Amino acid sequence: MLNVLYFIASFFIATAYAVAAPNIVLIIADDLGYADVSYNGGDIQTPNIDFLAQNGIELENFYVEPVCTQTRAALLSGRYPFRYDLDFRVIKPDTDAALPVDELIFPEALKAIGYYTALIGKWHLGSYRESYLPTSRGFDYHYGNYCGWVDYYSHVRKRHFKQSKNSKTEWFRNNQMVRECGYTTELLTSEAIETISSHNSKTPLFLQVAYTAPHAPLKAPPSYLKRVSYIENNTRRELAAVVTALDDGVGEIIRALEENKMLQDTLLIFISDNGGKIEHGSNNGPYRGEKKDFYEGGVKVPAVIYWQNKFDHRNITENLHVVDLYPTILKLASAPNINQKMLDGIDFSEILLNPSATLGREYLFYGNTQKSAAIRTKKFKLVHDYNTDQVTLYNLETDPTESIDLSEQYPDFTDKLFEKLTEYIPTLPESAEVRADK
């Protein structure tokens, strides 16, 4: 729901900001592990993602939530999902659940100052009501799927959704179901290129390309499988083929921006929504855990920011969270924050622009799930396991694989962090069902 402030912002400042604001292209991979890209030492060759890392800013300690709905909610709202009861599980189709409509998301703020906003790909923040859909939440245009587990060729929902009709096509263009032939990754790339090519250069563009790759159910065209034939493990090879198609898509988007003379005026961001799933062939590098975990393997992901001739190549080691993209994007776009609620995200544009700047963050939260919750400082992470009520403490500077529990060695510090965690997340609610603002 757009409030009065939104309309005031739209009316008074759209023209003033439209000329100077950069284009913004945000590319999101789905279940891409930390070492599923070659710039992080993986065996899958990803030259286009590597190009962004090698010529842009690598965010070495970029954190997300452990599953996709939570990360996407945190990204767009700038607020931890536990703020609005959306921190326990993914939103399933035909379920009256959503990112609450009174959470004003940053595409709405960009739209208010004259941006054309498009979402190509996965939404996963509610589709039961029209008011939950992307085109009701600040996006001028949407093409792709609302939920996850979509077949790469038939675009039909798969697995986990027994309460819905499994045969239902999960592919839409501006709220209308469409039946299209083609490989999902290639379809999304083509649509992104068309959006770029047909865009009116007098209007700034916000384009969010939310790929479904390399989320299961894994499928890849034979041509991509042939390119990764050097990988012996069958599951890893299938995932590598899917990631190769994703990387090709990133390269085509970069070329489309360059061919349309938009690249030098475009802020380009690449992230994964959570860690990879090991049983599906992902590699989370040296880190413990995987998707759904609060260990590093579940929440530490590849992340790069590229802006030609604006940002020099370097690595940033500050602890950053996906909630930080909301205020940072708005600052770089010179857009006002129209959300009247308190943001958890911290604007880190200064450390992008100034290598000597620091963020000064004291605590970073990973929210909570039905299994656990976590909090970290610059060096330490505390994890609270709900099932066992066990609290563990790790020094991530000296023990990045989280193999040595220090809670007994530092009991006072452990108690302090646990108190801070429970201050934010006091108890696990009796019902872990996600709730929507109706």
N, C-alpha and C positions, 0 to 999 in steps of 0.2 A: 504494500500500500504506500503510495507516495503521499507525503504529508505537505502541509502548506509551505514549509521551508523549501521543499523540492521545487515547487512551482515558482516561488520567489527567485530562487537561484536560476532557474531556467529562463525566466523572463528578463532578468536584469543583466546577466553576465555571459550568456551564450555567445553572442557576437564578439565580445571583447577577448575571450579566451581561444576561440576557434582558430585564429590566425597563427598564434605562437605555439600552441600545444603540439607535442610530438604524437606521432602514431605510436600505438602500443600493441605489440603482438605477444600474447602469452600462450606458450605451448606447454601442454600438460600431458605427460606420459602416464599410463595406467599400470601400476605394479612393476615399475622398472627398478631393478635392484641397483645398489650403489656401484657395483662392479659389472653391471650389464652394459656399460659404455667403456670404450677403449681408453678415454682420457683418465679414467680411474683404474687403469690396469687390467681391464677385462679382456677376454679373448674374442669378443664380438667387435668387429671393426665398425666404428661409428664416426666416419670422417666429418660429417656435417655437424653433428653435436660437438665433436672435438673442435671444429673450427670456431664455434661460439666460445668454447672454453679457452682456447689458445689465443683468441683475439679479444676476448671480453674479460669479465670479472668472474672468477670461480668463487662460489660461496661454499667454502670447505665444510662448514658446520651449519648446514641448513636443515632444519627439522620440520616435520609435518606431523599429522595425526596418523595413527596406525592403519586406518582404513579410509576408503575413498569418500564416503559421504561426509565424514568428519573433517577431512582435509579441505574439501570443496566448500563446506560451510564456513570454516575458519578463514579460508582465503578470501571469500567474497564479503564476509561480514567484518573482518578484522577483529573478531571476538572468538574466544575459546568456545567450542560447542557445548561445554557444560553450563554456559551462561543461559542457554535456552533449551536444555533437555534434549540435545541432539548428539549425545556423546556415547551411545551404547551399541548401536548396530547400524548397518546400512539401511537406507530406505528401500523397501521392496515395492514392486508395482502393485497397483490396486489397493494400496494402503493409504489411509487418510493421514499422512504424515509429511512434513516438509520443513525446510528452513522457514521459521516463522515469518510471516509477511510484514511484520513490523520491524524486522531487521533490515535496515536500508543498506543495500550492498553497493560496492563501489562503481559498478557499471551505471547505476542510477545517477551517481554523482557526476560521472563523465558525460552521460547523456544530457545532464542538466546544463552543461557548459558547451554543448554543441557537438559532441562526439557522435559519430555513427557507430553503433555497438552491435557486434555479431558474435554469436556462439556457434562454432562448428564442432559437433561431436557430443560428448557425454555431459549430461546435466547432473542427474542423481541427487537432486535436492527437492523432489516432490513433483508429482504429476497427476494426483487424484482430482484436483480442482484446477480450473483455468487460472485462478489467481496464484497458483504455485508455479506455473510454467515460466520458462526463461523470458518469453515475450511479455509477461506481466511483471517482470522483475528488473527492467532496465535494459533488456536486449531488444534491439530493433528487429533482429533476425535470428532464427535458430534453424539449424539443419543437423540431424543426427538422432541420437538415442537419449531417452530419459533415464533409463536404468542400466544396470550392468549385466554381465553374462550374456552378451548378444553374439550370436554366431557371425563369424567373419564374412560369410557368403549369403546366407539366407536372411540375416538380420532379424532372426527370431530369438526370443528369450530362451535361455537355457538354464537348467538346474536351479535349485534353491527356491523356486517360485511355485511350489506345488499348489498354493492357495489361489494362484492366477491361472489363466489359460496358457499353457506352455507354448501353444502354437501361435500366439499372438505376435504379429510383426512389431518390432520395436525400432521403427525408423520413421522420422517425422520431418516435415518442412513446414515451419510456422504453424505448428499445432495440428497439421493435417497428416495422417498416416500416409506414407508413400511406399510403393513397392519398387525397388530398384535393384538391378543386377550389378554385381561388382564386388570387389574386395574392399572391406570396410576402410582400411587404412588409405587405400588409393582414392576411394570416394571422398573421404574427408579432406585429403590433400587437394584434390581437384576443386572441391567447393571453396577451400581457403584461397586457392589461386584465383578462382573466379571472383571472389569477394575483393581481393586485392586489385585485380586487373580492372574491374568495373567501378572502383571507388572514385568518388569525386574528390580530387586533390584539394579542393577548397575547404573540405571538412576533415577534421582529424578522425582517425580510425582507431577504434579499440576492437581487436580481433582476438578472441579466445579460441584456440584450437585444442580441444580436449580429446585426444586420441583414445581409443579403447585398447591400443597395443601397449605392452604385451600381456594384457589380462587374458586369462582363460575364457572360453575354450580355445586353445591354441590351434591355429590353422594358418598355413602360408602357401602361396603359389609355388609351384615347382621351381620356377626361375630363382626365387629367393633361397629355397632349400639347396639348390645347386651352388649358390655363392658361399654357403657356410658348410660345405661338405667336409671341410677339414675338422669339424667338431665331431668327435666319435660318439658321445652320448646322445641317444636318440631324442630324449626330452630336451636336453640343452640345445641340440641342433634345431629343433622345432622353434624353441623360443628365440634362438639367434636369428632365424629367418624372419620371424615376426618383428624383431627389433631392427633388422636391416631394412625392412620396408618402412618402419617408422623413421629411421635415420634418413632414408631417401626422401621421405615427405618433408622433413625439416629442411633438407637441402633445396627442394623445389620451392618451398616458401621463401627461403632466403633469396633465391634467384628471381622469383616473382617480384619481390620487393625491389631488387636491384634493377630489373628490367623496366619497372614502372617508376623508376627514379624516386623511390620512397625509402630506400634502405638507410640513407644517412640521416633521415628525419624520424627514424623508428627506434623506439626502445623495445628490445626483443628479450624476452625472458623464457627460459626453459627450466622446468622442474618435473619431478615425478610426484605422484600423489601419496605414495607410501613405499615401503620397502617391497622387495620381490618375494614371491612365494617359492620356497625351495623345491617343493614337490613338482612345481611347474617348470623347473629348470633355471630359476633365477640364481644370481650370485650377489650376495650382499657384502662381498669383500671380506675383510678380516673380522667383520662385526658379528656379534651374537644376535640371534633372533631373526625374525622375518615379519612379513605382513601380519598385522594384528597384535604384535608384541610392542612393548615399550622399550625393549632393548634397542641398541643402536641400529641393528639390522632392519628393524621395523619402521624406524622414524627418521633415520639419517639418509638423505637421498641426493642424487645428482642435482645440481642447481647452478645455473650460469645466467649472467645478465650481460647483454651485448648492446652497445650503442656506438655505431661507427663514428670515429673522430670525436667522440665525447668522453668515453671511458677508455683509459689505457689498460692493457692486460696486467692483471695482478691477481693474487689470491687474498681473499678476506677470511680471516679465521674467527671472527666474532661469532658468538652463538646467535643465530637468527631463526625465526619461526615463520611459518607460512602466514600467520596473522599479521606479520610486519609488512607484507606486500600492499595491504590496503592503504595505510597512511603514506607509504613510500611512493606508490604509483600516483596517488592524488597530489603529493608534493611535486613530483617531477612533471606532472601535467598542469601544475598551477591551478588545481581544482580545489574548491572548498569542501570540507567534510560536512555532508548534510545529515549525518547520523547523530542524533541527540543522545545516544547511549555511549557509555564509556568504552573506548576501544582498548583491547589488550595489546594490539600491535603497536610497535614503536617505529617511527619514521627513521629509516637508515639511509636516506638519500645523501646525508652529509658524508658518510664513510664511503659512498660510491664516488663522490665528487672530490673528496679530500683524503688522500692516503694516510695522513697523520691523525685523522679524526677517530674517536672511539665512541661506542654506543652507550656504555655505562649501564648495561642491563644487570640487575641483581639476580632475579629469578626468572626461570623459563618453565612453563608447565606443559605437560603433554596431555592434559585432560585426563579422562578416565574411561574405562570400558567396563564390561561386566567382570573382567578379570583383574584389572590392576589400574593404578594411577602412578604418575611419576612427576618429579620436580628436579630441576638441576640448577646449579650455580655455574660460574665460569669453569670450575674444575670438577665438581662432584655431581653425581646423580643419585637420587634416592628413589627406589621403587617399592610401592606397597602392593603386595599380592593379596587380593581380597579373599581368595579361596583358602589360603593358609594363614592369613593375617601376618605374614612374614614381611619384615621391612629390611631391605638390603641397601648398602651404600657402596658406591664405586667411585674411584678417582679416574676420570676419563683421560686425564693428561698422562698418567703413568700406566693405566690399565684400560686402553680403549676397547678391549674385547670383553670387558665386564666379567672377569673371571675371579676376582678377589673381593669378597665382601668385607668391608671395613667398619660395619656398624658396631661391632663389639669393641673395636680399637678406638673409635671416636663416638662414644655413647652420647655425650652432650650435644655434639654437632648433629648427630643423627636425630636426636629428639627435637632439636631446633628446626631442622628441615621438615620433619614429619608434622610438627605443629603448624608450620607454614602451609604445608600441603593440605592438611585437614581444615585449615582456615578457609581455603578456597573450595575444597571438596570434602565436606564434613562426613558424609555417609553415602553409601550406595543406596539409591531409592529402592523401595520395595518392588516397584515394577520398572523394568528396564526398557519398556516399550517407548519408542520415540513418539513425541507428541507434536502436534501442529497447532498453529494459531488459527482457530476456525472463525 
